[in-house]
Amino acid sequence: MADFCNQCANDMGFDPGDLAGITKPEDFAKGLSCVVICESCGYTQVDPEGNCISNHCADKHGLQRA
């Protein structure tokens, strides 16, 4: 099954959460995040909720957070 970050899932009308929980909150608090593959935006990093936070993903989600 394809996995999507929350932003891509929302854009496509899917339920979010495919990548939620991959990055642990305690790691994220230290500035760390997991690298994952979102089927839409490609290699990216996600926060604990599954939101894409990478400035370099294909959809530039991280830049939209600024």
C-alpha positions as a LaTeX table, in Angstrom:
\begin{tabular}{lrrr}
\hline
Residue & $x$ (\AA) & $y$ (\AA) & $z$ (\AA) \\
\hline
Met1 & 0.00 & 0.00 & 0.00 \\
Ala2 & 1.17 & 3.51 & $-0.76$ \\
Asp3 & 2.04 & 5.83 & 2.11 \\
Phe4 & 1.44 & 9.57 & 2.03 \\
Cys5 & 2.39 & 12.44 & 4.30 \\
Asn6 & $-0.58$ & 14.28 & 5.80 \\
Gln7 & $-0.42$ & 17.15 & 3.31 \\
Cys8 & $-0.44$ & 14.84 & 0.27 \\
Ala9 & $-3.17$ & 12.65 & 1.78 \\
Asn10 & $-5.28$ & 15.76 & 2.33 \\
Asp11 & $-4.65$ & 17.00 & $-1.22$ \\
Met12 & $-5.82$ & 13.65 & $-2.63$ \\
Gly13 & $-8.82$ & 13.30 & $-0.35$ \\
Phe14 & $-7.38$ & 10.40 & 1.67 \\
Asp15 & $-7.40$ & 9.99 & 5.43 \\
Pro16 & $-4.13$ & 11.31 & 6.91 \\
Gly17 & $-1.93$ & 9.29 & 9.21 \\
Asp18 & 0.03 & 6.86 & 7.02 \\
Leu19 & 3.32 & 8.21 & 8.35 \\
Ala20 & 2.17 & 9.24 & 11.84 \\
Gly21 & 4.20 & 7.81 & 14.70 \\
Ile22 & 7.29 & 7.03 & 12.66 \\
Thr23 & 9.21 & 9.93 & 14.18 \\
Lys24 & 9.09 & 9.64 & 17.97 \\
Pro25 & 8.11 & 12.83 & 19.85 \\
Glu26 & 11.19 & 12.62 & 22.08 \\
Asp27 & 13.47 & 12.45 & 19.03 \\
Phe28 & 11.64 & 15.31 & 17.33 \\
Ala29 & 12.09 & 17.44 & 20.46 \\
Lys30 & 15.85 & 16.92 & 19.99 \\
Gly31 & 15.64 & 18.11 & 16.37 \\
Leu32 & 15.61 & 14.64 & 14.81 \\
Ser33 & 13.10 & 13.24 & 12.32 \\
Cys34 & 12.79 & 10.08 & 10.26 \\
Val35 & 13.39 & 10.00 & 6.54 \\
Val36 & 10.48 & 8.34 & 4.73 \\
Ile37 & 9.10 & 7.96 & 1.23 \\
Cys38 & 5.81 & 9.67 & 0.53 \\
Glu39 & 4.37 & 8.35 & $-2.72$ \\
Ser40 & 3.64 & 11.88 & $-3.87$ \\
Cys41 & 6.44 & 14.12 & $-2.59$ \\
Gly42 & 9.21 & 11.48 & $-2.56$ \\
Tyr43 & 12.00 & 11.25 & 0.02 \\
Thr44 & 11.10 & 13.50 & 2.91 \\
Gln45 & 11.15 & 13.91 & 6.67 \\
Val46 & 8.06 & 13.83 & 8.87 \\
Asp47 & 7.13 & 15.10 & 12.31 \\
Pro48 & 5.45 & 12.78 & 14.85 \\
Glu49 & 2.00 & 13.50 & 13.40 \\
Gly50 & 3.07 & 12.52 & 9.88 \\
Asn51 & 3.36 & 16.04 & 8.45 \\
Cys52 & 6.05 & 16.53 & 5.84 \\
Ile53 & 8.61 & 19.02 & 7.15 \\
Ser54 & 11.24 & 18.85 & 4.42 \\
Asn55 & 12.17 & 21.92 & 2.43 \\
His56 & 13.43 & 19.61 & $-0.31$ \\
Cys57 & 10.45 & 17.36 & $-0.99$ \\
Ala58 & 8.94 & 17.54 & $-4.46$ \\
Asp59 & 5.99 & 19.60 & $-3.16$ \\
Lys60 & 8.11 & 21.94 & $-0.95$ \\
His61 & 5.95 & 21.29 & 2.13 \\
Gly62 & 8.62 & 22.45 & 4.58 \\
Leu63 & 8.80 & 25.84 & 2.89 \\
Gln64 & 5.02 & 26.21 & 3.34 \\
Arg65 & 5.43 & 25.85 & 7.14 \\
Ala66 & 7.69 & 28.91 & 7.41 \\
\hline
\end{tabular}
